[in-house]
Amino acid sequence: MTVSLCAELFIAKGRDTSRRMTALLSALAEIGRSIRELRAPQDPDSHETSSSRSHREDEVSRRAAATLAFPLEFQRNALDGQVMQVVIDAAEQKSASDGEYVVLRFSTRMPDAQRDAAHAEEFMSVVLLASELTCPDYGRGGGELSLYELSPVTPDQVRRRDRLPAHWLNIYGSDYAALLGIHDLLRAPAWRVSPMANGAIVLALGQHPSLGGDAAEAKVAKHLRLPLPRGYLP
């Protein structure tokens, strides 16, 4: 069975949601375009001009924005040429009390801790870039089973600011950070804790993602008074 590394961001829908999503897709399109240009072989006999190539790539980006789904390749290692693919998908989810959330989901293959250190780092960078541009109320990342089977989250839970289990990657918007305590968050026993320019706080339990249920989750849960994921086995 293939195991995936996943993340999701809960973005409260408002007047500027469309603008924020467009900014995100434009940034990702530009990153993808730059990497494609770096990886493309130089063909002196090619008749495609830079203008026509730019037009073609802009059309691809436009279609991506229209469907709110965008596959993106990132060069992982210049020596062996391997790449990772991040599939990004967005969907509106109803909240029972006050409108809708846009939920951005990211997925890629689960990296190997010994061989794919850069893979996890690049995936986290994409998720954090999206967080900077879209200002989610809440975000999280980790193994597919841990996120979607053992600890599913609904928009209403985010709207209520429920205390949710910690995962490999946690992004707390400004309201969530205030609820959990900014001082407590910044002193959490995690591998990485850092504030973002938009007021959110990022908390990552380790350099390498896990499938869930490890000691780091238990330590952070105790420190922040969070519940443990269902099925947690110490």
N, C-alpha and C positions, 0 to 999 in steps of 0.2 A: 504494500500500500504506500502510495506517495504521500509524504507529509509536507504540508505547506506552512510557510511563515506568513502570517496575515496581520493586518492592522485595520482599524476603522476609526473614523473621525465623525463625531456627531455635531453637525453645524445647524444652529437654529436658523430657520428660514426667515428672512427679513427683506427689506427693500433693496439692500445691497448684496444679497446672496448671489445673484446672477453675475454681478461685477466681480465679486471675489472668485467665483468659479472660473470666469473667463480669464482673470489674471493668473490663476493656477495653471489652467490648460496652456496658456500662452508661454508661461515659464517652462513647463515640461516640454512643450513643442520645441522651444529654443534649445533646451539641453539635448533633446533627441536629435535635432538637426545638426548641432555641433559635433556630436559623437558620430553620426552617420558620415559627416564630411571627413572626420579624422580617419575613419575606418575604410572609406571608399577608396578603391585602387585608382591611381591616376592613369587615365586612358587618353593618350594624346590624340587618338582618332575620334574621340567622342565629339558629337556635333551638338550636344545639349549645352546651351549657354547658361551662365549663372542666373540670368533673369528667368529663363524657362524652368530651371531647377527650383528656384525660389518660389515661383508660381505653383509648381506641382506640390512642393512641400507645404505651402500655405493652404492649398486645397485639402491636403490630408489633415492638417491641423483643424481646418474649419469643420470637416466631417467629424473629427474626434470631438470637438466642442458640441456639435449638434447632438451627438449620441451620449455624451458624458461618459464615454469609455475610451481609454487611451492606452494601448500597449506601448511600452517604452523599453529600449535596450540600453544597458549600460555596460561599458567595457570594464571588466573586472581586473584583468591582468594583461598588461601590454606584452608580456613575454610569451604567454601561451595563447593569447587571443580569445579566451573564453569570455562569454558575456552572461549577464543575468538579465532576466526579463521581469519587469514589474507590470502587472496588469492592474489598472486602476478603473474602478467602476463606481458610479454614483447612482443613488436611488432615493426617491422621496419616501419617507415613512411617516405614517400618521401618528400623532400624539393625541391621546384621548382628550386632553384638556385644553391645549392651546395651539392648535395649528399643526405645523409639520416641521420635520427635521429633514435635512439632506444628509445622508449617511454615505461618506466616501469610504470605499473598501479597497485595500491593497493586498495583493498576494504575489508570492514568488515561491520557488522551491526552498525548503528548509536547508540552510547552509551547514556544511560540515565544520565543526568547531576547530578541527586541526588544519583543514585545507582552505576554508572559505572565509577567513576573517574579514576580508574586504567586502564580501557579499553582504553580510549582515550590516556592516557600517554604511554601505551605500543605500541599502533598503531603509535604514533608520533615517538617513539624510533626506531621502525622498519624502518620507512621512513628516519629518520636521519642517521641510520646506512648505509642504501643503498646509501644515498647521500655522506657520507664519502668515500665509496668504489668506487663509479662510477663517481664522480665529474660532476654532471649534469650542463648544462648551466642555467637551470631554473626548479623549482619544485613548486608544490602547493598542498594543501589539504583542503577538506571541504565537505559539503553536495553534494550528487550526482547531484541534480538538479542545484545547483549553478555552479558546475564545467562544466558539460557536456551540459546542456540545455541553461542556461542564459549566460554563459561566456566560450564558447568553445575556445580552443587555438590550433593553427596549428604550425607545425615546422617552417614555414616561419616567423611567428610572433616572435618566439624565436630567429631565426637566425638574424632577423633585430633588435632585442632588442627593440621591441615595448613596450610601457608602458602599462602594463596589470593590470586589477583590483586586489586589494588585497583580499585574502581569509583568512580563519582561520589559515592556515599554508602556509608560503611563503619561498622559498629557492632561493636565488639569487646567481648565480655563480659569479666569480670574475669580469667578464666583465659587467654583469648586475649591480653588486654592484657599480662599478665605474660610470656607467651611471646614476644611481639614486642618487649617492653621498654617500660615506661610512659614512661621518659625519652625514648626514641627516638620513640614515638608523639606525645608532646606537642611535640616539635620537628620533626615532619614538615612538609615544604614543601607545605602544603595551604591552601586558602582558609579552612577552619574546622577547628579541633581543640579539642574540649572534653570534659571528664569529665562523667559523669552521676551522679546520686545513688546509683544501684544499683551503682556500681563500673565500669560500662562506659565506654568512650571512643569518642566520635563523631569521625569524620574525613570531611570533605566536600572534594572536590577543587576544586569551583568553585561559584559562585552559581547557574549555569545547568547543567542536566544535559546531557550529551553522549551521542552514540551509542556511545562507547567508542573506544579507540585513539588518544587524544590525548596531548600531551606531559606533561600533569599526571600521568597514570597512570604514565608512565615514570619521572618524578622521584620519586614516592612509592615505586614498586617498588624503585628503586635504594637509597633511604634505608632502607627497612625490609627489604631483601633478600627481596622477594616476586617470584614469577614474573610474566611479562607474559601477558595473555590470548592464547589461541590466535588466530592470524590478525592479530596486532598489526602494523601497518605504520607505522613512524616517519615 
